[in-house]
Amino acid sequence: MAWNKPNPDDRSDNVEKLQTMVQNTMKNIEEAEEAAACSNEEERQRIQQKNHNREVSIEAMRSEIKDESEARQNGYEGTI
């Protein structure tokens, strides 16, 4: 039986990936706000909740960008 080897930890492009994710999420917020203008009250509330969740996610991604950027500057020492 062959054992699968895990891929090595490659964090070299994590900052860029996270930045793209933030940009995409911000675009989703804008598009949802546009859709809310043409929606009923119930749908607007759902959109507002989703956008709130997106904003929370953006803050978490920005924190991760900061951590990854610092790790990159430090040569990723101590990573698994």
mmCIF file of the N, C-alpha and C atoms, coordinates in Angstrom:
data_MODEL
# 
_entry.id   MODEL 
# 
loop_
_atom_site.group_PDB 
_atom_site.id 
_atom_site.type_symbol 
_atom_site.label_atom_id 
_atom_site.label_alt_id 
_atom_site.label_comp_id 
_atom_site.label_asym_id 
_atom_site.label_entity_id 
_atom_site.label_seq_id 
_atom_site.pdbx_PDB_ins_code 
_atom_site.Cartn_x 
_atom_site.Cartn_y 
_atom_site.Cartn_z 
_atom_site.occupancy 
_atom_site.B_iso_or_equiv 
_atom_site.pdbx_formal_charge 
_atom_site.auth_seq_id 
_atom_site.auth_comp_id 
_atom_site.auth_asym_id 
_atom_site.auth_atom_id 
_atom_site.pdbx_PDB_model_num 
ATOM 1   N N  . MET A 1 1  ? 0.847   -1.178 0.000  1.00 0.00 ? 1  MET A N  1 
ATOM 2   C CA . MET A 1 1  ? 0.000   0.000  0.000  1.00 0.00 ? 1  MET A CA 1 
ATOM 3   C C  . MET A 1 1  ? 0.889   1.237  0.000  1.00 0.00 ? 1  MET A C  1 
ATOM 4   N N  . ALA A 1 2  ? 0.644   2.157  -0.918 1.00 0.00 ? 2  ALA A N  1 
ATOM 5   C CA . ALA A 1 2  ? 1.427   3.383  -1.025 1.00 0.00 ? 2  ALA A CA 1 
ATOM 6   C C  . ALA A 1 2  ? 0.836   4.449  -0.115 1.00 0.00 ? 2  ALA A C  1 
ATOM 7   N N  . TRP A 1 3  ? 1.714   5.131  0.569  1.00 0.00 ? 3  TRP A N  1 
ATOM 8   C CA . TRP A 1 3  ? 1.291   6.215  1.452  1.00 0.00 ? 3  TRP A CA 1 
ATOM 9   C C  . TRP A 1 3  ? 1.416   7.532  0.703  1.00 0.00 ? 3  TRP A C  1 
ATOM 10  N N  . ASN A 1 4  ? 0.406   8.338  0.816  1.00 0.00 ? 4  ASN A N  1 
ATOM 11  C CA . ASN A 1 4  ? 0.467   9.662  0.208  1.00 0.00 ? 4  ASN A CA 1 
ATOM 12  C C  . ASN A 1 4  ? 1.286   10.594 1.075  1.00 0.00 ? 4  ASN A C  1 
ATOM 13  N N  . LYS A 1 5  ? 2.207   11.291 0.442  1.00 0.00 ? 5  LYS A N  1 
ATOM 14  C CA . LYS A 1 5  ? 3.013   12.278 1.150  1.00 0.00 ? 5  LYS A CA 1 
ATOM 15  C C  . LYS A 1 5  ? 2.279   13.610 1.110  1.00 0.00 ? 5  LYS A C  1 
ATOM 16  N N  . PRO A 1 6  ? 2.187   14.302 2.226  1.00 0.00 ? 6  PRO A N  1 
ATOM 17  C CA . PRO A 1 6  ? 1.540   15.610 2.187  1.00 0.00 ? 6  PRO A CA 1 
ATOM 18  C C  . PRO A 1 6  ? 2.395   16.596 1.399  1.00 0.00 ? 6  PRO A C  1 
ATOM 19  N N  . ASN A 1 7  ? 1.725   17.534 0.761  1.00 0.00 ? 7  ASN A N  1 
ATOM 20  C CA . ASN A 1 7  ? 2.454   18.570 0.044  1.00 0.00 ? 7  ASN A CA 1 
ATOM 21  C C  . ASN A 1 7  ? 3.179   19.453 1.048  1.00 0.00 ? 7  ASN A C  1 
ATOM 22  N N  . PRO A 1 8  ? 4.342   19.946 0.668  1.00 0.00 ? 8  PRO A N  1 
ATOM 23  C CA . PRO A 1 8  ? 5.057   20.845 1.584  1.00 0.00 ? 8  PRO A CA 1 
ATOM 24  C C  . PRO A 1 8  ? 4.260   22.128 1.789  1.00 0.00 ? 8  PRO A C  1 
ATOM 25  N N  . ASP A 1 9  ? 4.483   22.776 2.929  1.00 0.00 ? 9  ASP A N  1 
ATOM 26  C CA . ASP A 1 9  ? 3.798   24.022 3.257  1.00 0.00 ? 9  ASP A CA 1 
ATOM 27  C C  . ASP A 1 9  ? 4.364   25.139 2.391  1.00 0.00 ? 9  ASP A C  1 
ATOM 28  N N  . ASP A 1 10 ? 3.610   25.567 1.400  1.00 0.00 ? 10 ASP A N  1 
ATOM 29  C CA . ASP A 1 10 ? 4.047   26.641 0.510  1.00 0.00 ? 10 ASP A CA 1 
ATOM 30  C C  . ASP A 1 10 ? 3.191   27.863 0.769  1.00 0.00 ? 10 ASP A C  1 
ATOM 31  N N  . ARG A 1 11 ? 3.748   28.792 1.518  1.00 0.00 ? 11 ARG A N  1 
ATOM 32  C CA . ARG A 1 11 ? 3.020   29.997 1.876  1.00 0.00 ? 11 ARG A CA 1 
ATOM 33  C C  . ARG A 1 11 ? 3.466   31.191 1.041  1.00 0.00 ? 11 ARG A C  1 
ATOM 34  N N  . SER A 1 12 ? 4.219   30.949 0.002  1.00 0.00 ? 12 SER A N  1 
ATOM 35  C CA . SER A 1 12 ? 4.842   32.034 -0.746 1.00 0.00 ? 12 SER A CA 1 
ATOM 36  C C  . SER A 1 12 ? 3.853   33.003 -1.381 1.00 0.00 ? 12 SER A C  1 
ATOM 37  N N  . ASP A 1 13 ? 2.651   32.539 -1.700 1.00 0.00 ? 13 ASP A N  1 
ATOM 38  C CA . ASP A 1 13 ? 1.692   33.435 -2.343 1.00 0.00 ? 13 ASP A CA 1 
ATOM 39  C C  . ASP A 1 13 ? 0.411   33.641 -1.524 1.00 0.00 ? 13 ASP A C  1 
ATOM 40  N N  . ASN A 1 14 ? 0.465   33.333 -0.240 1.00 0.00 ? 14 ASN A N  1 
ATOM 41  C CA . ASN A 1 14 ? -0.726  33.476 0.595  1.00 0.00 ? 14 ASN A CA 1 
ATOM 42  C C  . ASN A 1 14 ? -1.214  34.918 0.679  1.00 0.00 ? 14 ASN A C  1 
ATOM 43  N N  . VAL A 1 15 ? -0.292  35.877 0.781  1.00 0.00 ? 15 VAL A N  1 
ATOM 44  C CA . VAL A 1 15 ? -0.688  37.276 0.894  1.00 0.00 ? 15 VAL A CA 1 
ATOM 45  C C  . VAL A 1 15 ? -1.464  37.695 -0.347 1.00 0.00 ? 15 VAL A C  1 
ATOM 46  N N  . GLU A 1 16 ? -0.957  37.337 -1.511 1.00 0.00 ? 16 GLU A N  1 
ATOM 47  C CA . GLU A 1 16 ? -1.625  37.703 -2.755 1.00 0.00 ? 16 GLU A CA 1 
ATOM 48  C C  . GLU A 1 16 ? -2.993  37.029 -2.880 1.00 0.00 ? 16 GLU A C  1 
ATOM 49  N N  . LYS A 1 17 ? -3.061  35.766 -2.495 1.00 0.00 ? 17 LYS A N  1 
ATOM 50  C CA . LYS A 1 17 ? -4.344  35.050 -2.545 1.00 0.00 ? 17 LYS A CA 1 
ATOM 51  C C  . LYS A 1 17 ? -5.357  35.697 -1.610 1.00 0.00 ? 17 LYS A C  1 
ATOM 52  N N  . LEU A 1 18 ? -4.926  36.041 -0.414 1.00 0.00 ? 18 LEU A N  1 
ATOM 53  C CA . LEU A 1 18 ? -5.823  36.669 0.543  1.00 0.00 ? 18 LEU A CA 1 
ATOM 54  C C  . LEU A 1 18 ? -6.273  38.047 0.058  1.00 0.00 ? 18 LEU A C  1 
ATOM 55  N N  . GLN A 1 19 ? -5.363  38.810 -0.547 1.00 0.00 ? 19 GLN A N  1 
ATOM 56  C CA . GLN A 1 19 ? -5.737  40.123 -1.070 1.00 0.00 ? 19 GLN A CA 1 
ATOM 57  C C  . GLN A 1 19 ? -6.785  39.988 -2.172 1.00 0.00 ? 19 GLN A C  1 
ATOM 58  N N  . THR A 1 20 ? -6.635  39.005 -3.014 1.00 0.00 ? 20 THR A N  1 
ATOM 59  C CA . THR A 1 20 ? -7.625  38.753 -4.066 1.00 0.00 ? 20 THR A CA 1 
ATOM 60  C C  . THR A 1 20 ? -8.963  38.379 -3.447 1.00 0.00 ? 20 THR A C  1 
ATOM 61  N N  . MET A 1 21 ? -8.932  37.568 -2.409 1.00 0.00 ? 21 MET A N  1 
ATOM 62  C CA . MET A 1 21 ? -10.161 37.169 -1.732 1.00 0.00 ? 21 MET A CA 1 
ATOM 63  C C  . MET A 1 21 ? -10.867 38.387 -1.122 1.00 0.00 ? 21 MET A C  1 
ATOM 64  N N  . VAL A 1 22 ? -10.097 39.303 -0.536 1.00 0.00 ? 22 VAL A N  1 
ATOM 65  C CA . VAL A 1 22 ? -10.678 40.524 0.040  1.00 0.00 ? 22 VAL A CA 1 
ATOM 66  C C  . VAL A 1 22 ? -11.338 41.345 -1.065 1.00 0.00 ? 22 VAL A C  1 
ATOM 67  N N  . GLN A 1 23 ? -10.636 41.515 -2.181 1.00 0.00 ? 23 GLN A N  1 
ATOM 68  C CA . GLN A 1 23 ? -11.190 42.294 -3.293 1.00 0.00 ? 23 GLN A CA 1 
ATOM 69  C C  . GLN A 1 23 ? -12.476 41.658 -3.828 1.00 0.00 ? 23 GLN A C  1 
ATOM 70  N N  . ASN A 1 24 ? -12.471 40.349 -3.974 1.00 0.00 ? 24 ASN A N  1 
ATOM 71  C CA . ASN A 1 24 ? -13.668 39.650 -4.470 1.00 0.00 ? 24 ASN A CA 1 
ATOM 72  C C  . ASN A 1 24 ? -14.836 39.791 -3.495 1.00 0.00 ? 24 ASN A C  1 
ATOM 73  N N  . THR A 1 25 ? -14.546 39.710 -2.215 1.00 0.00 ? 25 THR A N  1 
ATOM 74  C CA . THR A 1 25 ? -15.590 39.831 -1.206 1.00 0.00 ? 25 THR A CA 1 
ATOM 75  C C  . THR A 1 25 ? -16.163 41.244 -1.190 1.00 0.00 ? 25 THR A C  1 
ATOM 76  N N  . MET A 1 26 ? -15.303 42.238 -1.349 1.00 0.00 ? 26 MET A N  1 
ATOM 77  C CA . MET A 1 26 ? -15.776 43.621 -1.402 1.00 0.00 ? 26 MET A CA 1 
ATOM 78  C C  . MET A 1 26 ? -16.665 43.837 -2.633 1.00 0.00 ? 26 MET A C  1 
ATOM 79  N N  . LYS A 1 27 ? -16.296 43.230 -3.737 1.00 0.00 ? 27 LYS A N  1 
ATOM 80  C CA . LYS A 1 27 ? -17.116 43.319 -4.942 1.00 0.00 ? 27 LYS A CA 1 
ATOM 81  C C  . LYS A 1 27 ? -18.475 42.660 -4.704 1.00 0.00 ? 27 LYS A C  1 
ATOM 82  N N  . ASN A 1 28 ? -18.484 41.523 -4.009 1.00 0.00 ? 28 ASN A N  1 
ATOM 83  C CA . ASN A 1 28 ? -19.737 40.845 -3.691 1.00 0.00 ? 28 ASN A CA 1 
ATOM 84  C C  . ASN A 1 28 ? -20.633 41.717 -2.816 1.00 0.00 ? 28 ASN A C  1 
ATOM 85  N N  . ILE A 1 29 ? -20.038 42.450 -1.884 1.00 0.00 ? 29 ILE A N  1 
ATOM 86  C CA . ILE A 1 29 ? -20.805 43.357 -1.035 1.00 0.00 ? 29 ILE A CA 1 
ATOM 87  C C  . ILE A 1 29 ? -21.466 44.436 -1.891 1.00 0.00 ? 29 ILE A C  1 
ATOM 88  N N  . GLU A 1 30 ? -20.684 45.024 -2.792 1.00 0.00 ? 30 GLU A N  1 
ATOM 89  C CA . GLU A 1 30 ? -21.225 46.077 -3.660 1.00 0.00 ? 30 GLU A CA 1 
ATOM 90  C C  . GLU A 1 30 ? -22.369 45.547 -4.532 1.00 0.00 ? 30 GLU A C  1 
ATOM 91  N N  . GLU A 1 31 ? -22.172 44.383 -5.110 1.00 0.00 ? 31 GLU A N  1 
ATOM 92  C CA . GLU A 1 31 ? -23.210 43.803 -5.964 1.00 0.00 ? 31 GLU A CA 1 
ATOM 93  C C  . GLU A 1 31 ? -24.466 43.474 -5.165 1.00 0.00 ? 31 GLU A C  1 
ATOM 94  N N  . ALA A 1 32 ? -24.285 43.009 -3.943 1.00 0.00 ? 32 ALA A N  1 
ATOM 95  C CA . ALA A 1 32 ? -25.431 42.683 -3.094 1.00 0.00 ? 32 ALA A CA 1 
ATOM 96  C C  . ALA A 1 32 ? -26.193 43.954 -2.718 1.00 0.00 ? 32 ALA A C  1 
ATOM 97  N N  . GLU A 1 33 ? -25.464 45.039 -2.460 1.00 0.00 ? 33 GLU A N  1 
ATOM 98  C CA . GLU A 1 33 ? -26.124 46.305 -2.139 1.00 0.00 ? 33 GLU A CA 1 
ATOM 99  C C  . GLU A 1 33 ? -26.947 46.805 -3.319 1.00 0.00 ? 33 GLU A C  1 
ATOM 100 N N  . GLU A 1 34 ? -26.431 46.621 -4.519 1.00 0.00 ? 34 GLU A N  1 
ATOM 101 C CA . GLU A 1 34 ? -27.184 47.004 -5.714 1.00 0.00 ? 34 GLU A CA 1 
ATOM 102 C C  . GLU A 1 34 ? -28.455 46.158 -5.832 1.00 0.00 ? 34 GLU A C  1 
ATOM 103 N N  . ALA A 1 35 ? -28.335 44.878 -5.563 1.00 0.00 ? 35 ALA A N  1 
ATOM 104 C CA . ALA A 1 35 ? -29.490 43.984 -5.635 1.00 0.00 ? 35 ALA A CA 1 
ATOM 105 C C  . ALA A 1 35 ? -30.508 44.326 -4.548 1.00 0.00 ? 35 ALA A C  1 
ATOM 106 N N  . ALA A 1 36 ? -30.033 44.776 -3.403 1.00 0.00 ? 36 ALA A N  1 
ATOM 107 C CA . ALA A 1 36 ? -30.933 45.106 -2.301 1.00 0.00 ? 36 ALA A CA 1 
ATOM 108 C C  . ALA A 1 36 ? -31.859 46.259 -2.668 1.00 0.00 ? 36 ALA A C  1 
ATOM 109 N N  . ALA A 1 37 ? -31.389 47.141 -3.531 1.00 0.00 ? 37 ALA A N  1 
ATOM 110 C CA . ALA A 1 37 ? -32.206 48.289 -3.932 1.00 0.00 ? 37 ALA A CA 1 
ATOM 111 C C  . ALA A 1 37 ? -33.481 47.847 -4.646 1.00 0.00 ? 37 ALA A C  1 
ATOM 112 N N  . CYS A 1 38 ? -33.442 46.685 -5.245 1.00 0.00 ? 38 CYS A N  1 
ATOM 113 C CA . CYS A 1 38 ? -34.604 46.174 -6.009 1.00 0.00 ? 38 CYS A CA 1 
ATOM 114 C C  . CYS A 1 38 ? -35.300 45.022 -5.292 1.00 0.00 ? 38 CYS A C  1 
ATOM 115 N N  . SER A 1 39 ? -35.031 44.863 -4.008 1.00 0.00 ? 39 SER A N  1 
ATOM 116 C CA . SER A 1 39 ? -35.542 43.700 -3.278 1.00 0.00 ? 39 SER A CA 1 
ATOM 117 C C  . SER A 1 39 ? -36.605 44.113 -2.272 1.00 0.00 ? 39 SER A C  1 
ATOM 118 N N  . ASN A 1 40 ? -37.345 43.114 -1.834 1.00 0.00 ? 40 ASN A N  1 
ATOM 119 C CA . ASN A 1 40 ? -38.328 43.365 -0.776 1.00 0.00 ? 40 ASN A CA 1 
ATOM 120 C C  . ASN A 1 40 ? -37.615 43.404 0.577  1.00 0.00 ? 40 ASN A C  1 
ATOM 121 N N  . GLU A 1 41 ? -38.356 43.748 1.611  1.00 0.00 ? 41 GLU A N  1 
ATOM 122 C CA . GLU A 1 41 ? -37.767 43.939 2.941  1.00 0.00 ? 41 GLU A CA 1 
ATOM 123 C C  . GLU A 1 41 ? -37.086 42.668 3.462  1.00 0.00 ? 41 GLU A C  1 
ATOM 124 N N  . GLU A 1 42 ? -37.738 41.536 3.281  1.00 0.00 ? 42 GLU A N  1 
ATOM 125 C CA . GLU A 1 42 ? -37.164 40.270 3.761  1.00 0.00 ? 42 GLU A CA 1 
ATOM 126 C C  . GLU A 1 42 ? -35.833 39.975 3.076  1.00 0.00 ? 42 GLU A C  1 
ATOM 127 N N  . GLU A 1 43 ? -35.798 40.157 1.780  1.00 0.00 ? 43 GLU A N  1 
ATOM 128 C CA . GLU A 1 43 ? -34.570 39.902 1.021  1.00 0.00 ? 43 GLU A CA 1 
ATOM 129 C C  . GLU A 1 43 ? -33.480 40.903 1.406  1.00 0.00 ? 43 GLU A C  1 
ATOM 130 N N  . ARG A 1 44 ? -33.866 42.157 1.632  1.00 0.00 ? 44 ARG A N  1 
ATOM 131 C CA . ARG A 1 44 ? -32.886 43.181 2.055  1.00 0.00 ? 44 ARG A CA 1 
ATOM 132 C C  . ARG A 1 44 ? -32.248 42.800 3.377  1.00 0.00 ? 44 ARG A C  1 
ATOM 133 N N  . GLN A 1 45 ? -33.058 42.264 4.298  1.00 0.00 ? 45 GLN A N  1 
ATOM 134 C CA . GLN A 1 45 ? -32.513 41.846 5.590  1.00 0.00 ? 45 GLN A CA 1 
ATOM 135 C C  . GLN A 1 45 ? -31.517 40.703 5.423  1.00 0.00 ? 45 GLN A C  1 
ATOM 136 N N  . ARG A 1 46 ? -31.842 39.764 4.550  1.00 0.00 ? 46 ARG A N  1 
ATOM 137 C CA . ARG A 1 46 ? -30.904 38.658 4.283  1.00 0.00 ? 46 ARG A CA 1 
ATOM 138 C C  . ARG A 1 46 ? -29.608 39.185 3.683  1.00 0.00 ? 46 ARG A C  1 
ATOM 139 N N  . ILE A 1 47 ? -29.738 40.116 2.747  1.00 0.00 ? 47 ILE A N  1 
ATOM 140 C CA . ILE A 1 47 ? -28.551 40.696 2.105  1.00 0.00 ? 47 ILE A CA 1 
ATOM 141 C C  . ILE A 1 47 ? -27.714 41.447 3.136  1.00 0.00 ? 47 ILE A C  1 
ATOM 142 N N  . GLN A 1 48 ? -28.376 42.196 4.014  1.00 0.00 ? 48 GLN A N  1 
ATOM 143 C CA . GLN A 1 48 ? -27.640 42.921 5.053  1.00 0.00 ? 48 GLN A CA 1 
ATOM 144 C C  . GLN A 1 48 ? -26.882 41.968 5.966  1.00 0.00 ? 48 GLN A C  1 
ATOM 145 N N  . GLN A 1 49 ? -27.510 40.854 6.326  1.00 0.00 ? 49 GLN A N  1 
ATOM 146 C CA . GLN A 1 49 ? -26.838 39.870 7.180  1.00 0.00 ? 49 GLN A CA 1 
ATOM 147 C C  . GLN A 1 49 ? -25.646 39.247 6.454  1.00 0.00 ? 49 GLN A C  1 
ATOM 148 N N  . LYS A 1 50 ? -25.842 38.904 5.191  1.00 0.00 ? 50 LYS A N  1 
ATOM 149 C CA . LYS A 1 50 ? -24.731 38.332 4.419  1.00 0.00 ? 50 LYS A CA 1 
ATOM 150 C C  . LYS A 1 50 ? -23.588 39.332 4.303  1.00 0.00 ? 50 LYS A C  1 
ATOM 151 N N  . ASN A 1 51 ? -23.931 40.592 4.051  1.00 0.00 ? 51 ASN A N  1 
ATOM 152 C CA . ASN A 1 51 ? -22.883 41.604 3.937  1.00 0.00 ? 51 ASN A CA 1 
ATOM 153 C C  . ASN A 1 51 ? -22.164 41.816 5.259  1.00 0.00 ? 51 ASN A C  1 
ATOM 154 N N  . HIS A 1 52 ? -22.901 41.740 6.351  1.00 0.00 ? 52 HIS A N  1 
ATOM 155 C CA . HIS A 1 52 ? -22.253 41.829 7.662  1.00 0.00 ? 52 HIS A CA 1 
ATOM 156 C C  . HIS A 1 52 ? -21.257 40.674 7.831  1.00 0.00 ? 52 HIS A C  1 
ATOM 157 N N  . ASN A 1 53 ? -21.692 39.474 7.481  1.00 0.00 ? 53 ASN A N  1 
ATOM 158 C CA . ASN A 1 53 ? -20.802 38.310 7.572  1.00 0.00 ? 53 ASN A CA 1 
ATOM 159 C C  . ASN A 1 53 ? -19.587 38.486 6.667  1.00 0.00 ? 53 ASN A C  1 
ATOM 160 N N  . ARG A 1 54 ? -19.791 39.059 5.493  1.00 0.00 ? 54 ARG A N  1 
ATOM 161 C CA . ARG A 1 54 ? -18.682 39.307 4.574  1.00 0.00 ? 54 ARG A CA 1 
ATOM 162 C C  . ARG A 1 54 ? -17.694 40.301 5.181  1.00 0.00 ? 54 ARG A C  1 
ATOM 163 N N  . GLU A 1 55 ? -18.218 41.342 5.836  1.00 0.00 ? 55 GLU A N  1 
ATOM 164 C CA . GLU A 1 55 ? -17.339 42.336 6.457  1.00 0.00 ? 55 GLU A CA 1 
ATOM 165 C C  . GLU A 1 55 ? -16.507 41.722 7.580  1.00 0.00 ? 55 GLU A C  1 
ATOM 166 N N  . VAL A 1 56 ? -17.126 40.837 8.357  1.00 0.00 ? 56 VAL A N  1 
ATOM 167 C CA . VAL A 1 56 ? -16.393 40.122 9.403  1.00 0.00 ? 56 VAL A CA 1 
ATOM 168 C C  . VAL A 1 56 ? -15.286 39.274 8.769  1.00 0.00 ? 56 VAL A C  1 
ATOM 169 N N  . SER A 1 57 ? -15.608 38.615 7.676  1.00 0.00 ? 57 SER A N  1 
ATOM 170 C CA . SER A 1 57 ? -14.616 37.791 6.977  1.00 0.00 ? 57 SER A CA 1 
ATOM 171 C C  . SER A 1 57 ? -13.479 38.645 6.439  1.00 0.00 ? 57 SER A C  1 
ATOM 172 N N  . ILE A 1 58 ? -13.800 39.809 5.912  1.00 0.00 ? 58 ILE A N  1 
ATOM 173 C CA . ILE A 1 58 ? -12.757 40.699 5.388  1.00 0.00 ? 58 ILE A CA 1 
ATOM 174 C C  . ILE A 1 58 ? -11.794 41.090 6.502  1.00 0.00 ? 58 ILE A C  1 
ATOM 175 N N  . GLU A 1 59 ? -12.316 41.417 7.671  1.00 0.00 ? 59 GLU A N  1 
ATOM 176 C CA . GLU A 1 59 ? -11.443 41.778 8.791  1.00 0.00 ? 59 GLU A CA 1 
ATOM 177 C C  . GLU A 1 59 ? -10.537 40.610 9.172  1.00 0.00 ? 59 GLU A C  1 
ATOM 178 N N  . ALA A 1 60 ? -11.083 39.399 9.169  1.00 0.00 ? 60 ALA A N  1 
ATOM 179 C CA . ALA A 1 60 ? -10.267 38.224 9.487  1.00 0.00 ? 60 ALA A CA 1 
ATOM 180 C C  . ALA A 1 60 ? -9.201  38.003 8.416  1.00 0.00 ? 60 ALA A C  1 
ATOM 181 N N  . MET A 1 61 ? -9.571  38.197 7.153  1.00 0.00 ? 61 MET A N  1 
ATOM 182 C CA . MET A 1 61 ? -8.584  38.023 6.074  1.00 0.00 ? 61 MET A CA 1 
ATOM 183 C C  . MET A 1 61 ? -7.498  39.085 6.165  1.00 0.00 ? 61 MET A C  1 
ATOM 184 N N  . ARG A 1 62 ? -7.864  40.314 6.510  1.00 0.00 ? 62 ARG A N  1 
ATOM 185 C CA . ARG A 1 62 ? -6.856  41.377 6.651  1.00 0.00 ? 62 ARG A CA 1 
ATOM 186 C C  . ARG A 1 62 ? -5.896  41.064 7.789  1.00 0.00 ? 62 ARG A C  1 
ATOM 187 N N  . SER A 1 63 ? -6.414  40.498 8.859  1.00 0.00 ? 63 SER A N  1 
ATOM 188 C CA . SER A 1 63 ? -5.556  40.079 9.956  1.00 0.00 ? 63 SER A CA 1 
ATOM 189 C C  . SER A 1 63 ? -4.597  38.976 9.496  1.00 0.00 ? 63 SER A C  1 
ATOM 190 N N  . GLU A 1 64 ? -5.126  38.044 8.729  1.00 0.00 ? 64 GLU A N  1 
ATOM 191 C CA . GLU A 1 64 ? -4.296  36.957 8.192  1.00 0.00 ? 64 GLU A CA 1 
ATOM 192 C C  . GLU A 1 64 ? -3.256  37.497 7.218  1.00 0.00 ? 64 GLU A C  1 
ATOM 193 N N  . ILE A 1 65 ? -3.625  38.501 6.420  1.00 0.00 ? 65 ILE A N  1 
ATOM 194 C CA . ILE A 1 65 ? -2.657  39.123 5.502  1.00 0.00 ? 65 ILE A CA 1 
ATOM 195 C C  . ILE A 1 65 ? -1.507  39.713 6.306  1.00 0.00 ? 65 ILE A C  1 
ATOM 196 N N  . LYS A 1 66 ? -1.846  40.393 7.396  1.00 0.00 ? 66 LYS A N  1 
ATOM 197 C CA . LYS A 1 66 ? -0.813  40.981 8.250  1.00 0.00 ? 66 LYS A CA 1 
ATOM 198 C C  . LYS A 1 66 ? 0.109   39.896 8.808  1.00 0.00 ? 66 LYS A C  1 
ATOM 199 N N  . ASP A 1 67 ? -0.485  38.815 9.316  1.00 0.00 ? 67 ASP A N  1 
ATOM 200 C CA . ASP A 1 67 ? 0.308   37.716 9.867  1.00 0.00 ? 67 ASP A CA 1 
ATOM 201 C C  . ASP A 1 67 ? 1.196   37.083 8.802  1.00 0.00 ? 67 ASP A C  1 
ATOM 202 N N  . GLU A 1 68 ? 0.634   36.836 7.635  1.00 0.00 ? 68 GLU A N  1 
ATOM 203 C CA . GLU A 1 68 ? 1.402   36.212 6.548  1.00 0.00 ? 68 GLU A CA 1 
ATOM 204 C C  . GLU A 1 68 ? 2.525   37.135 6.069  1.00 0.00 ? 68 GLU A C  1 
ATOM 205 N N  . SER A 1 69 ? 2.232   38.414 6.005  1.00 0.00 ? 69 SER A N  1 
ATOM 206 C CA . SER A 1 69 ? 3.242   39.371 5.572  1.00 0.00 ? 69 SER A CA 1 
ATOM 207 C C  . SER A 1 69 ? 4.410   39.409 6.560  1.00 0.00 ? 69 SER A C  1 
ATOM 208 N N  . GLU A 1 70 ? 4.089   39.411 7.842  1.00 0.00 ? 70 GLU A N  1 
ATOM 209 C CA . GLU A 1 70 ? 5.136   39.384 8.867  1.00 0.00 ? 70 GLU A CA 1 
ATOM 210 C C  . GLU A 1 70 ? 5.930   38.086 8.786  1.00 0.00 ? 70 GLU A C  1 
ATOM 211 N N  . ALA A 1 71 ? 5.237   36.976 8.576  1.00 0.00 ? 71 ALA A N  1 
ATOM 212 C CA . ALA A 1 71 ? 5.922   35.688 8.463  1.00 0.00 ? 71 ALA A CA 1 
ATOM 213 C C  . ALA A 1 71 ? 6.846   35.682 7.249  1.00 0.00 ? 71 ALA A C  1 
ATOM 214 N N  . ARG A 1 72 ? 6.386   36.274 6.163  1.00 0.00 ? 72 ARG A N  1 
ATOM 215 C CA . ARG A 1 72 ? 7.210   36.359 4.951  1.00 0.00 ? 72 ARG A CA 1 
ATOM 216 C C  . ARG A 1 72 ? 8.476   37.157 5.222  1.00 0.00 ? 72 ARG A C  1 
ATOM 217 N N  . GLN A 1 73 ? 8.328   38.266 5.930  1.00 0.00 ? 73 GLN A N  1 
ATOM 218 C CA . GLN A 1 73 ? 9.490   39.108 6.242  1.00 0.00 ? 73 GLN A CA 1 
ATOM 219 C C  . GLN A 1 73 ? 10.472  38.380 7.162  1.00 0.00 ? 73 GLN A C  1 
ATOM 220 N N  . ASN A 1 74 ? 9.934   37.482 7.991  1.00 0.00 ? 74 ASN A N  1 
ATOM 221 C CA . ASN A 1 74 ? 10.781  36.740 8.914  1.00 0.00 ? 74 ASN A CA 1 
ATOM 222 C C  . ASN A 1 74 ? 11.251  35.412 8.351  1.00 0.00 ? 74 ASN A C  1 
ATOM 223 N N  . GLY A 1 75 ? 10.983  35.178 7.088  1.00 0.00 ? 75 GLY A N  1 
ATOM 224 C CA . GLY A 1 75 ? 11.449  33.950 6.448  1.00 0.00 ? 75 GLY A CA 1 
ATOM 225 C C  . GLY A 1 75 ? 10.638  32.725 6.801  1.00 0.00 ? 75 GLY A C  1 
ATOM 226 N N  . TYR A 1 76 ? 9.400   32.883 7.266  1.00 0.00 ? 76 TYR A N  1 
ATOM 227 C CA . TYR A 1 76 ? 8.503   31.778 7.601  1.00 0.00 ? 76 TYR A CA 1 
ATOM 228 C C  . TYR A 1 76 ? 9.087   30.842 8.645  1.00 0.00 ? 76 TYR A C  1 
ATOM 229 N N  . GLU A 1 77 ? 9.910   31.349 9.527  1.00 0.00 ? 77 GLU A N  1 
ATOM 230 C CA . GLU A 1 77 ? 10.514  30.511 10.564 1.00 0.00 ? 77 GLU A CA 1 
ATOM 231 C C  . GLU A 1 77 ? 9.449   30.001 11.520 1.00 0.00 ? 77 GLU A C  1 
ATOM 232 N N  . GLY A 1 78 ? 9.600   28.792 11.925 1.00 0.00 ? 78 GLY A N  1 
ATOM 233 C CA . GLY A 1 78 ? 8.710   28.200 12.908 1.00 0.00 ? 78 GLY A CA 1 
ATOM 234 C C  . GLY A 1 78 ? 7.375   27.737 12.355 1.00 0.00 ? 78 GLY A C  1 
ATOM 235 N N  . THR A 1 79 ? 7.265   27.642 11.031 1.00 0.00 ? 79 THR A N  1 
ATOM 236 C CA . THR A 1 79 ? 6.007   27.178 10.462 1.00 0.00 ? 79 THR A CA 1 
ATOM 237 C C  . THR A 1 79 ? 6.020   25.668 10.338 1.00 0.00 ? 79 THR A C  1 
ATOM 238 N N  . ILE A 1 80 ? 4.856   25.109 10.275 1.00 0.00 ? 80 ILE A N  1 
ATOM 239 C CA . ILE A 1 80 ? 4.728   23.652 10.135 1.00 0.00 ? 80 ILE A CA 1 
ATOM 240 C C  . ILE A 1 80 ? 4.661   23.300 8.685  1.00 0.00 ? 80 ILE A C  1 
# 
